[in-house]
Amino acid sequence: MFTYNPWLGCHKISLACQNCYVFSFDNDKVDSNIIIKNKNFDIITKKNRQGRYIINGGQDVIVCQKSDFFIEEADVWRADVFKMIKERSDLHFILLTKRIIRAASLLPVDWQDGYDNVTITVSCEDEETFLSRVDALLKIKAKSKSLMIAPLLGEIDITKLIKNNSDIAYIDCGGENGKGARPLDYLAAKKISDDALKLGIPFYFFDTGAFVIKDNKKYFIPYEKRYSQAFLANLSHN
Protein backbone atom coordinates (compact mmCIF):
# COMPACT_ATOMS: atom_id res chain seq x y z
CA MET A 1 0.00 0.00 0.00
CA PHE A 2 1.34 3.41 -1.00
CA THR A 3 0.46 6.79 0.53
CA TYR A 4 0.24 9.66 -1.94
CA ASN A 5 -0.04 13.23 -0.68
CA PRO A 6 -0.41 15.60 -3.67
CA TRP A 7 -0.77 18.51 -1.25
CA LEU A 8 0.02 19.04 2.41
CA GLY A 9 -1.76 20.88 5.18
CA CYS A 10 -5.30 20.89 6.47
CA HIS A 11 -7.74 22.86 8.63
CA LYS A 12 -9.61 21.82 11.75
CA ILE A 13 -13.26 21.44 10.76
CA SER A 14 -14.66 19.02 13.36
CA LEU A 15 -13.99 17.33 16.71
CA ALA A 16 -11.94 14.61 15.05
CA CYS A 17 -9.36 17.23 14.06
CA GLN A 18 -8.68 18.33 17.63
CA ASN A 19 -5.76 15.98 18.24
CA CYS A 20 -4.91 15.08 14.64
CA TYR A 21 -1.27 14.07 14.10
CA VAL A 22 -1.09 16.49 11.17
CA PHE A 23 -1.23 19.34 13.70
CA SER A 24 1.06 17.74 16.28
CA PHE A 25 3.95 17.02 13.95
CA ASP A 26 4.74 17.07 10.29
CA ASN A 27 7.71 15.31 8.74
CA ASP A 28 7.62 17.73 5.84
CA LYS A 29 8.27 20.68 8.15
CA VAL A 30 5.37 22.76 6.88
CA ASP A 31 2.69 24.75 8.68
CA SER A 32 -0.31 22.39 8.78
CA ASN A 33 -2.67 25.34 8.47
CA ILE A 34 -1.19 26.27 5.09
CA ILE A 35 -2.02 24.08 2.08
CA ILE A 36 0.92 23.65 -0.28
CA LYS A 37 1.56 21.58 -3.37
CA ASN A 38 3.78 18.62 -2.57
CA LYS A 39 7.18 18.52 -4.28
CA ASN A 40 6.31 14.92 -5.28
CA PHE A 41 2.98 15.99 -6.74
CA ASP A 42 3.40 13.93 -9.94
CA ILE A 43 5.24 10.96 -8.48
CA ILE A 44 2.55 8.44 -9.45
CA THR A 45 3.19 9.08 -13.17
CA LYS A 46 6.98 9.48 -13.02
CA LYS A 47 9.07 6.87 -14.79
CA ASN A 48 12.60 5.57 -14.38
CA ARG A 49 15.31 5.42 -17.05
CA GLN A 50 13.87 2.17 -18.34
CA GLY A 51 10.53 3.86 -18.99
CA ARG A 52 8.74 2.07 -16.17
CA TYR A 53 6.63 3.76 -13.54
CA ILE A 54 8.46 4.40 -10.27
CA ILE A 55 5.35 3.31 -8.37
CA ASN A 56 4.61 -0.31 -9.24
CA GLY A 57 1.11 -1.24 -10.36
CA GLY A 58 -1.29 -3.46 -8.42
CA GLN A 59 -1.17 -1.36 -5.26
CA ASP A 60 -3.76 0.44 -3.17
CA VAL A 61 -2.89 4.15 -3.02
CA ILE A 62 -4.19 6.16 -0.06
CA VAL A 63 -4.59 9.75 -1.28
CA CYS A 64 -4.39 12.73 1.10
CA GLN A 65 -3.73 10.90 4.34
CA LYS A 66 -2.12 14.14 5.56
CA SER A 67 -4.74 16.51 4.15
CA ASP A 68 -8.16 16.29 2.49
CA PHE A 69 -8.71 15.46 -1.17
CA PHE A 70 -11.50 18.03 -1.56
CA ILE A 71 -9.97 20.83 0.50
CA GLU A 72 -10.74 24.25 -0.95
CA GLU A 73 -7.18 25.51 -1.46
CA ALA A 74 -6.34 22.52 -3.68
CA ASP A 75 -9.08 23.17 -6.25
CA VAL A 76 -6.51 24.50 -8.73
CA TRP A 77 -4.49 21.25 -8.65
CA ARG A 78 -7.19 18.57 -8.36
CA ALA A 79 -7.92 18.22 -12.09
CA ASP A 80 -4.28 17.30 -12.70
CA VAL A 81 -4.47 14.63 -10.01
CA PHE A 82 -7.56 13.13 -11.61
CA LYS A 83 -5.70 12.97 -14.94
CA MET A 84 -2.87 11.05 -13.27
CA ILE A 85 -5.36 8.75 -11.54
CA LYS A 86 -6.97 8.00 -14.87
CA GLU A 87 -3.58 7.33 -16.45
CA ARG A 88 -2.62 4.90 -13.68
CA SER A 89 -5.52 2.51 -14.19
CA ASP A 90 -3.25 -0.22 -12.77
CA LEU A 91 -3.48 1.36 -9.30
CA HIS A 92 -6.45 1.55 -6.94
CA PHE A 93 -6.85 5.03 -5.42
CA ILE A 94 -8.59 5.67 -2.09
CA LEU A 95 -9.60 9.34 -1.90
CA LEU A 96 -9.92 10.50 1.73
CA THR A 97 -12.17 13.41 2.64
CA LYS A 98 -14.31 15.06 5.29
CA ARG A 99 -15.48 17.59 2.69
CA ILE A 100 -17.69 15.22 0.71
CA ILE A 101 -20.37 17.90 0.37
CA ARG A 102 -18.03 19.72 -2.05
CA ALA A 103 -17.27 16.63 -4.12
CA ALA A 104 -20.22 16.55 -6.53
CA SER A 105 -19.16 19.81 -8.21
CA LEU A 106 -15.47 18.90 -8.31
CA LEU A 107 -15.51 15.51 -10.05
CA PRO A 108 -14.14 15.25 -13.62
CA VAL A 109 -16.48 15.75 -16.57
CA ASP A 110 -15.92 12.13 -17.63
CA TRP A 111 -16.59 10.76 -14.13
CA GLN A 112 -20.12 9.51 -14.98
CA ASP A 113 -20.61 6.53 -12.61
CA GLY A 114 -17.05 6.84 -11.32
CA TYR A 115 -13.62 5.56 -12.28
CA ASP A 116 -13.10 1.82 -11.92
CA ASN A 117 -9.90 2.37 -9.93
CA VAL A 118 -11.23 4.87 -7.36
CA THR A 119 -12.86 4.48 -3.95
CA ILE A 120 -14.22 7.61 -2.26
CA THR A 121 -13.73 7.30 1.49
CA VAL A 122 -15.50 9.63 3.89
CA SER A 123 -14.21 10.18 7.40
CA CYS A 124 -16.61 10.72 10.29
CA GLU A 125 -16.40 10.42 14.05
CA ASP A 126 -19.86 10.66 15.62
CA GLU A 127 -23.56 10.64 14.80
CA GLU A 128 -23.66 14.25 13.62
CA THR A 129 -20.78 13.96 11.17
CA PHE A 130 -22.00 10.54 10.03
CA LEU A 131 -25.48 11.83 9.15
CA SER A 132 -24.28 14.89 7.24
CA ARG A 133 -21.29 13.41 5.41
CA VAL A 134 -22.60 9.95 4.61
CA ASP A 135 -25.86 11.40 3.34
CA ALA A 136 -23.79 13.41 0.84
CA LEU A 137 -21.65 10.37 -0.02
CA LEU A 138 -24.67 8.20 -0.80
CA LYS A 139 -25.92 10.81 -3.29
CA ILE A 140 -22.69 10.72 -5.30
CA LYS A 141 -22.15 8.21 -8.09
CA ALA A 142 -18.98 6.17 -7.63
CA LYS A 143 -17.84 2.66 -8.42
CA SER A 144 -16.73 2.22 -4.81
CA LYS A 145 -17.44 4.02 -1.52
CA SER A 146 -16.25 3.38 2.01
CA LEU A 147 -16.28 4.91 5.50
CA MET A 148 -13.40 5.73 7.81
CA ILE A 149 -14.90 6.03 11.29
CA ALA A 150 -11.79 7.17 13.10
CA PRO A 151 -11.32 8.37 15.66
CA LEU A 152 -14.64 7.00 16.91
CA LEU A 153 -15.81 9.60 19.43
CA GLY A 154 -19.42 8.62 20.06
CA GLU A 155 -22.21 6.21 19.25
CA ILE A 156 -23.27 5.98 15.61
CA ASP A 157 -26.37 4.23 14.30
CA ILE A 158 -25.31 3.48 10.74
CA THR A 159 -28.74 1.98 9.95
CA LYS A 160 -30.23 5.49 9.90
CA LEU A 161 -28.72 5.96 6.43
CA ILE A 162 -27.28 2.65 5.29
CA LYS A 163 -29.65 -0.11 4.23
CA ASN A 164 -29.34 -3.58 2.75
CA ASN A 165 -27.75 -3.64 -0.71
CA SER A 166 -25.97 -0.38 0.09
CA ASP A 167 -23.12 0.70 -2.16
CA ILE A 168 -20.80 1.12 0.84
CA ALA A 169 -18.02 -1.37 0.12
CA TYR A 170 -16.51 -1.51 3.62
CA ILE A 171 -16.14 0.35 6.91
CA ASP A 172 -12.87 0.99 8.75
CA CYS A 173 -12.99 1.95 12.42
CA GLY A 174 -10.42 2.91 15.03
CA GLY A 175 -9.59 4.94 18.10
CA GLU A 176 -7.51 8.04 18.69
CA ASN A 177 -3.77 8.22 19.28
CA GLY A 178 -1.37 10.93 20.27
CA LYS A 179 -1.30 13.57 22.98
CA GLY A 180 -4.73 14.23 24.45
CA ALA A 181 -6.25 11.09 22.87
CA ARG A 182 -9.89 10.58 23.78
CA PRO A 183 -11.10 7.07 24.71
CA LEU A 184 -12.93 4.74 22.36
CA ASP A 185 -16.08 3.12 23.76
CA TYR A 186 -15.90 -0.60 23.01
CA LEU A 187 -19.70 -0.93 22.94
CA ALA A 188 -19.97 1.90 20.39
CA ALA A 189 -17.50 0.10 18.11
CA LYS A 190 -19.29 -3.22 18.66
CA LYS A 191 -22.65 -1.73 17.69
CA ILE A 192 -21.26 -0.48 14.38
CA SER A 193 -19.65 -3.88 13.81
CA ASP A 194 -22.90 -5.72 14.57
CA ASP A 195 -24.98 -3.41 12.36
CA ALA A 196 -22.49 -3.71 9.51
CA LEU A 197 -22.63 -7.50 9.77
CA LYS A 198 -26.42 -7.45 9.51
CA LEU A 199 -26.13 -5.20 6.44
CA GLY A 200 -23.52 -7.42 4.82
CA ILE A 201 -20.82 -4.74 4.90
CA PRO A 202 -17.23 -5.74 5.76
CA PHE A 203 -16.03 -4.06 8.95
CA TYR A 204 -12.39 -3.61 9.98
CA PHE A 205 -11.51 -2.56 13.52
CA PHE A 206 -7.87 -1.72 12.90
CA ASP A 207 -6.71 0.32 15.91
CA THR A 208 -7.91 0.58 19.53
CA GLY A 209 -6.37 3.98 20.02
CA ALA A 210 -4.62 4.95 23.26
CA PHE A 211 -7.61 4.40 25.56
CA VAL A 212 -10.58 2.03 25.53
CA ILE A 213 -13.63 2.05 27.77
CA LYS A 214 -15.02 -1.43 28.40
CA ASP A 215 -17.22 -2.68 31.25
CA ASN A 216 -17.19 0.86 32.66
CA LYS A 217 -13.41 0.81 33.00
CA LYS A 218 -10.87 2.90 31.13
CA TYR A 219 -7.84 1.02 29.82
CA PHE A 220 -4.60 2.41 28.44
CA ILE A 221 -3.33 0.41 25.47
CA PRO A 222 0.44 0.64 24.83
CA TYR A 223 1.26 1.90 21.36
CA GLU A 224 2.85 -1.35 20.21
CA LYS A 225 -0.28 -3.34 21.15
CA ARG A 226 -3.02 -1.18 19.64
CA TYR A 227 -3.25 -3.06 16.34
CA SER A 228 -2.98 -6.52 17.90
CA GLN A 229 -5.55 -5.68 20.58
CA ALA A 230 -7.91 -4.41 17.88
CA PHE A 231 -7.55 -7.78 16.16
CA LEU A 232 -8.17 -9.65 19.42
CA ALA A 233 -11.35 -7.61 20.02
CA ASN A 234 -12.96 -9.86 17.40
CA LEU A 235 -15.01 -7.04 15.88
CA SER A 236 -13.72 -7.27 12.33
CA HIS A 237 -15.54 -9.31 9.69
CA ASN A 238 -15.53 -9.70 5.90
Contacts in CASP RR format, 6 or more apart in sequence:
PFRMAT RR
TARGET T0000
AUTHOR 0000-0000-0000
METHOD contacts of the structure
MODEL  1
MFTYNPWLGCHKISLACQNCYVFSFDNDKVDSNIIIKNKNFDIITKKNRQ
GRYIINGGQDVIVCQKSDFFIEEADVWRADVFKMIKERSDLHFILLTKRI
IRAASLLPVDWQDGYDNVTITVSCEDEETFLSRVDALLKIKAKSKSLMIA
PLLGEIDITKLIKNNSDIAYIDCGGENGKGARPLDYLAAKKISDDALKLG
IPFYFFDTGAFVIKDNKKYFIPYEKRYSQAFLANLSHN
1 59 0 8 1.000
1 60 0 8 1.000
1 61 0 8 1.000
1 62 0 8 1.000
2 55 0 8 1.000
2 59 0 8 1.000
2 60 0 8 1.000
2 61 0 8 1.000
2 62 0 8 1.000
2 91 0 8 1.000
3 61 0 8 1.000
3 62 0 8 1.000
3 65 0 8 1.000
4 43 0 8 1.000
4 44 0 8 1.000
4 61 0 8 1.000
4 62 0 8 1.000
4 63 0 8 1.000
4 64 0 8 1.000
4 93 0 8 1.000
5 38 0 8 1.000
5 40 0 8 1.000
5 63 0 8 1.000
5 64 0 8 1.000
5 65 0 8 1.000
5 66 0 8 1.000
5 67 0 8 1.000
6 37 0 8 1.000
6 38 0 8 1.000
6 41 0 8 1.000
6 63 0 8 1.000
6 64 0 8 1.000
6 74 0 8 1.000
6 77 0 8 1.000
6 81 0 8 1.000
7 35 0 8 1.000
7 36 0 8 1.000
7 37 0 8 1.000
7 38 0 8 1.000
7 41 0 8 1.000
7 64 0 8 1.000
7 67 0 8 1.000
7 71 0 8 1.000
7 73 0 8 1.000
7 74 0 8 1.000
7 77 0 8 1.000
8 26 0 8 1.000
8 28 0 8 1.000
8 30 0 8 1.000
8 32 0 8 1.000
8 35 0 8 1.000
8 36 0 8 1.000
8 38 0 8 1.000
8 66 0 8 1.000
8 67 0 8 1.000
9 22 0 8 1.000
9 26 0 8 1.000
9 30 0 8 1.000
9 31 0 8 1.000
9 32 0 8 1.000
9 33 0 8 1.000
9 34 0 8 1.000
9 35 0 8 1.000
9 36 0 8 1.000
9 66 0 8 1.000
9 67 0 8 1.000
9 71 0 8 1.000
10 17 0 8 1.000
10 20 0 8 1.000
10 22 0 8 1.000
10 23 0 8 1.000
10 32 0 8 1.000
10 33 0 8 1.000
10 35 0 8 1.000
10 66 0 8 1.000
10 67 0 8 1.000
10 68 0 8 1.000
10 71 0 8 1.000
11 17 0 8 1.000
11 33 0 8 1.000
11 71 0 8 1.000
12 18 0 8 1.000
12 20 0 8 1.000
12 23 0 8 1.000
13 98 0 8 1.000
13 99 0 8 1.000
14 98 0 8 1.000
14 125 0 8 1.000
14 129 0 8 1.000
15 125 0 8 1.000
15 126 0 8 1.000
15 129 0 8 1.000
15 153 0 8 1.000
16 98 0 8 1.000
16 123 0 8 1.000
16 124 0 8 1.000
16 125 0 8 1.000
16 129 0 8 1.000
16 150 0 8 1.000
16 151 0 8 1.000
16 153 0 8 1.000
17 23 0 8 1.000
19 151 0 8 1.000
19 176 0 8 1.000
19 178 0 8 1.000
19 179 0 8 1.000
19 180 0 8 1.000
19 181 0 8 1.000
19 182 0 8 1.000
21 177 0 8 1.000
21 178 0 8 1.000
22 32 0 8 1.000
22 66 0 8 1.000
22 67 0 8 1.000
23 32 0 8 1.000
24 178 0 8 1.000
24 179 0 8 1.000
26 32 0 8 1.000
26 66 0 8 1.000
28 38 0 8 1.000
28 66 0 8 1.000
30 36 0 8 1.000
35 67 0 8 1.000
35 71 0 8 1.000
35 73 0 8 1.000
35 74 0 8 1.000
37 77 0 8 1.000
41 77 0 8 1.000
41 80 0 8 1.000
42 80 0 8 1.000
42 84 0 8 1.000
43 54 0 8 1.000
43 55 0 8 1.000
44 53 0 8 1.000
44 55 0 8 1.000
44 61 0 8 1.000
44 84 0 8 1.000
44 85 0 8 1.000
44 88 0 8 1.000
44 91 0 8 1.000
45 53 0 8 1.000
45 84 0 8 1.000
45 87 0 8 1.000
45 88 0 8 1.000
46 53 0 8 1.000
46 54 0 8 1.000
46 55 0 8 1.000
47 53 0 8 1.000
47 54 0 8 1.000
48 54 0 8 1.000
53 88 0 8 1.000
55 61 0 8 1.000
55 88 0 8 1.000
55 91 0 8 1.000
57 88 0 8 1.000
57 90 0 8 1.000
57 91 0 8 1.000
58 90 0 8 1.000
58 91 0 8 1.000
58 92 0 8 1.000
59 91 0 8 1.000
59 92 0 8 1.000
60 91 0 8 1.000
60 92 0 8 1.000
60 94 0 8 1.000
61 91 0 8 1.000
61 92 0 8 1.000
61 93 0 8 1.000
61 94 0 8 1.000
62 94 0 8 1.000
62 96 0 8 1.000
63 69 0 8 1.000
63 81 0 8 1.000
63 93 0 8 1.000
63 94 0 8 1.000
63 95 0 8 1.000
63 96 0 8 1.000
64 71 0 8 1.000
64 95 0 8 1.000
64 96 0 8 1.000
64 97 0 8 1.000
65 96 0 8 1.000
67 74 0 8 1.000
68 96 0 8 1.000
68 97 0 8 1.000
68 98 0 8 1.000
68 99 0 8 1.000
69 78 0 8 1.000
69 95 0 8 1.000
69 96 0 8 1.000
69 97 0 8 1.000
69 99 0 8 1.000
70 78 0 8 1.000
70 97 0 8 1.000
70 99 0 8 1.000
70 100 0 8 1.000
70 102 0 8 1.000
70 103 0 8 1.000
70 106 0 8 1.000
71 99 0 8 1.000
72 99 0 8 1.000
72 102 0 8 1.000
75 106 0 8 1.000
78 106 0 8 1.000
79 108 0 8 1.000
82 107 0 8 1.000
82 108 0 8 1.000
85 91 0 8 1.000
85 93 0 8 1.000
85 115 0 8 1.000
85 117 0 8 1.000
85 118 0 8 1.000
86 108 0 8 1.000
86 110 0 8 1.000
86 115 0 8 1.000
88 117 0 8 1.000
89 116 0 8 1.000
89 117 0 8 1.000
90 117 0 8 1.000
91 117 0 8 1.000
92 117 0 8 1.000
92 118 0 8 1.000
92 119 0 8 1.000
93 115 0 8 1.000
93 117 0 8 1.000
93 118 0 8 1.000
93 119 0 8 1.000
94 118 0 8 1.000
94 119 0 8 1.000
94 121 0 8 1.000
94 146 0 8 1.000
95 118 0 8 1.000
95 119 0 8 1.000
95 120 0 8 1.000
95 121 0 8 1.000
96 121 0 8 1.000
96 123 0 8 1.000
96 148 0 8 1.000
97 103 0 8 1.000
97 120 0 8 1.000
97 121 0 8 1.000
97 122 0 8 1.000
97 123 0 8 1.000
98 122 0 8 1.000
98 123 0 8 1.000
98 124 0 8 1.000
98 129 0 8 1.000
98 133 0 8 1.000
100 120 0 8 1.000
100 122 0 8 1.000
100 133 0 8 1.000
100 136 0 8 1.000
100 137 0 8 1.000
100 140 0 8 1.000
101 132 0 8 1.000
101 133 0 8 1.000
101 136 0 8 1.000
103 120 0 8 1.000
103 136 0 8 1.000
103 140 0 8 1.000
104 136 0 8 1.000
104 139 0 8 1.000
104 140 0 8 1.000
107 114 0 8 1.000
107 140 0 8 1.000
111 141 0 8 1.000
112 141 0 8 1.000
113 141 0 8 1.000
113 142 0 8 1.000
113 143 0 8 1.000
114 141 0 8 1.000
114 142 0 8 1.000
114 143 0 8 1.000
115 143 0 8 1.000
116 143 0 8 1.000
118 142 0 8 1.000
118 143 0 8 1.000
118 144 0 8 1.000
119 142 0 8 1.000
119 143 0 8 1.000
119 144 0 8 1.000
119 145 0 8 1.000
119 146 0 8 1.000
119 169 0 8 1.000
120 137 0 8 1.000
120 140 0 8 1.000
120 142 0 8 1.000
120 144 0 8 1.000
120 145 0 8 1.000
120 146 0 8 1.000
121 145 0 8 1.000
121 146 0 8 1.000
121 147 0 8 1.000
121 148 0 8 1.000
121 172 0 8 1.000
122 133 0 8 1.000
122 134 0 8 1.000
122 136 0 8 1.000
122 137 0 8 1.000
122 145 0 8 1.000
122 146 0 8 1.000
122 147 0 8 1.000
122 148 0 8 1.000
123 133 0 8 1.000
123 147 0 8 1.000
123 148 0 8 1.000
123 149 0 8 1.000
123 150 0 8 1.000
124 130 0 8 1.000
124 133 0 8 1.000
124 134 0 8 1.000
124 147 0 8 1.000
124 148 0 8 1.000
124 149 0 8 1.000
124 156 0 8 1.000
125 149 0 8 1.000
125 150 0 8 1.000
125 151 0 8 1.000
125 152 0 8 1.000
125 153 0 8 1.000
125 154 0 8 1.000
126 152 0 8 1.000
126 153 0 8 1.000
126 154 0 8 1.000
126 155 0 8 1.000
126 156 0 8 1.000
127 154 0 8 1.000
127 155 0 8 1.000
127 156 0 8 1.000
127 157 0 8 1.000
130 149 0 8 1.000
130 156 0 8 1.000
130 158 0 8 1.000
130 160 0 8 1.000
130 161 0 8 1.000
131 160 0 8 1.000
131 161 0 8 1.000
134 147 0 8 1.000
134 158 0 8 1.000
134 161 0 8 1.000
134 162 0 8 1.000
135 161 0 8 1.000
137 145 0 8 1.000
137 147 0 8 1.000
138 145 0 8 1.000
138 161 0 8 1.000
138 162 0 8 1.000
138 166 0 8 1.000
138 167 0 8 1.000
142 167 0 8 1.000
144 169 0 8 1.000
145 167 0 8 1.000
145 168 0 8 1.000
145 169 0 8 1.000
146 168 0 8 1.000
146 169 0 8 1.000
146 170 0 8 1.000
146 171 0 8 1.000
146 172 0 8 1.000
147 168 0 8 1.000
147 170 0 8 1.000
147 171 0 8 1.000
147 172 0 8 1.000
148 172 0 8 1.000
149 156 0 8 1.000
149 171 0 8 1.000
149 172 0 8 1.000
149 173 0 8 1.000
149 174 0 8 1.000
149 192 0 8 1.000
150 172 0 8 1.000
150 173 0 8 1.000
150 174 0 8 1.000
150 175 0 8 1.000
150 176 0 8 1.000
150 207 0 8 1.000
151 174 0 8 1.000
151 175 0 8 1.000
151 176 0 8 1.000
151 177 0 8 1.000
151 181 0 8 1.000
151 182 0 8 1.000
151 184 0 8 1.000
151 209 0 8 1.000
152 173 0 8 1.000
152 174 0 8 1.000
152 175 0 8 1.000
152 184 0 8 1.000
152 185 0 8 1.000
152 188 0 8 1.000
152 189 0 8 1.000
152 192 0 8 1.000
153 176 0 8 1.000
153 182 0 8 1.000
154 185 0 8 1.000
154 188 0 8 1.000
155 185 0 8 1.000
155 188 0 8 1.000
155 191 0 8 1.000
156 188 0 8 1.000
156 191 0 8 1.000
156 192 0 8 1.000
157 191 0 8 1.000
157 195 0 8 1.000
158 171 0 8 1.000
158 192 0 8 1.000
158 195 0 8 1.000
158 196 0 8 1.000
158 199 0 8 1.000
159 195 0 8 1.000
159 199 0 8 1.000
162 168 0 8 1.000
162 199 0 8 1.000
162 201 0 8 1.000
163 199 0 8 1.000
164 199 0 8 1.000
164 200 0 8 1.000
166 199 0 8 1.000
166 201 0 8 1.000
168 201 0 8 1.000
169 201 0 8 1.000
169 202 0 8 1.000
170 201 0 8 1.000
170 202 0 8 1.000
170 203 0 8 1.000
170 204 0 8 1.000
171 192 0 8 1.000
171 196 0 8 1.000
171 201 0 8 1.000
171 202 0 8 1.000
171 203 0 8 1.000
171 204 0 8 1.000
172 204 0 8 1.000
172 206 0 8 1.000
173 189 0 8 1.000
173 192 0 8 1.000
173 193 0 8 1.000
173 203 0 8 1.000
173 204 0 8 1.000
173 205 0 8 1.000
173 206 0 8 1.000
173 235 0 8 1.000
174 184 0 8 1.000
174 189 0 8 1.000
174 205 0 8 1.000
174 206 0 8 1.000
174 207 0 8 1.000
174 208 0 8 1.000
174 209 0 8 1.000
174 230 0 8 1.000
175 181 0 8 1.000
175 184 0 8 1.000
175 207 0 8 1.000
175 208 0 8 1.000
175 209 0 8 1.000
175 210 0 8 1.000
176 182 0 8 1.000
176 184 0 8 1.000
176 209 0 8 1.000
176 210 0 8 1.000
177 207 0 8 1.000
177 209 0 8 1.000
177 210 0 8 1.000
177 223 0 8 1.000
177 226 0 8 1.000
178 210 0 8 1.000
180 210 0 8 1.000
181 209 0 8 1.000
181 210 0 8 1.000
181 211 0 8 1.000
182 211 0 8 1.000
183 210 0 8 1.000
183 211 0 8 1.000
183 212 0 8 1.000
183 213 0 8 1.000
183 218 0 8 1.000
184 208 0 8 1.000
184 209 0 8 1.000
184 211 0 8 1.000
184 212 0 8 1.000
184 213 0 8 1.000
185 212 0 8 1.000
185 213 0 8 1.000
186 212 0 8 1.000
186 213 0 8 1.000
186 214 0 8 1.000
186 233 0 8 1.000
187 214 0 8 1.000
189 205 0 8 1.000
189 233 0 8 1.000
189 235 0 8 1.000
190 235 0 8 1.000
192 203 0 8 1.000
193 203 0 8 1.000
193 205 0 8 1.000
193 235 0 8 1.000
193 236 0 8 1.000
193 237 0 8 1.000
196 202 0 8 1.000
196 203 0 8 1.000
196 237 0 8 1.000
197 203 0 8 1.000
197 237 0 8 1.000
202 237 0 8 1.000
202 238 0 8 1.000
203 235 0 8 1.000
203 236 0 8 1.000
203 237 0 8 1.000
204 236 0 8 1.000
205 230 0 8 1.000
205 231 0 8 1.000
205 233 0 8 1.000
205 235 0 8 1.000
205 236 0 8 1.000
206 227 0 8 1.000
206 230 0 8 1.000
206 236 0 8 1.000
207 226 0 8 1.000
207 227 0 8 1.000
207 230 0 8 1.000
208 221 0 8 1.000
208 226 0 8 1.000
208 229 0 8 1.000
208 230 0 8 1.000
208 233 0 8 1.000
209 221 0 8 1.000
209 226 0 8 1.000
210 220 0 8 1.000
210 221 0 8 1.000
210 223 0 8 1.000
210 226 0 8 1.000
211 218 0 8 1.000
211 219 0 8 1.000
211 220 0 8 1.000
211 221 0 8 1.000
212 218 0 8 1.000
212 219 0 8 1.000
212 221 0 8 1.000
212 229 0 8 1.000
213 219 0 8 1.000
221 229 0 8 1.000
230 236 0 8 1.000
END
